[in-house]
Amino acid sequence: MESLDKSGVHGHIVIRNVAGKGLRGTAEDLDMTMLDNVYIIAFCMPEQLKSAVENIRPVLNKFGGTCYVSDVMEIRSLKCVASL
């Protein structure tokens, strides 16, 4: 989280106790430690991406993990306010 903050990326979601199956096998079969699997979704502007990647890479090199980068589009609900 410090690496994201350092990059100016302040919007994120942390999902703990993630299990799944990838190229390295099934996550729920691994012996869990204090470094349990987490999934972090972070949101940033394109101009923040280079800094974010530079700050996240040392964390990935030390602890492992993967970083995926994707374009997204935000869709919000429109709330209608009816007059009485």
Secondary structure, 3 states (H helix, E strand, C coil): CHHHHHCCCCEEEEEECCCCEECCEEHHHCCCCCCCCEEEEEECCHHHHHHHHHHHHHHHHHHCCCCCCCCCCCCCCCCCCCCC
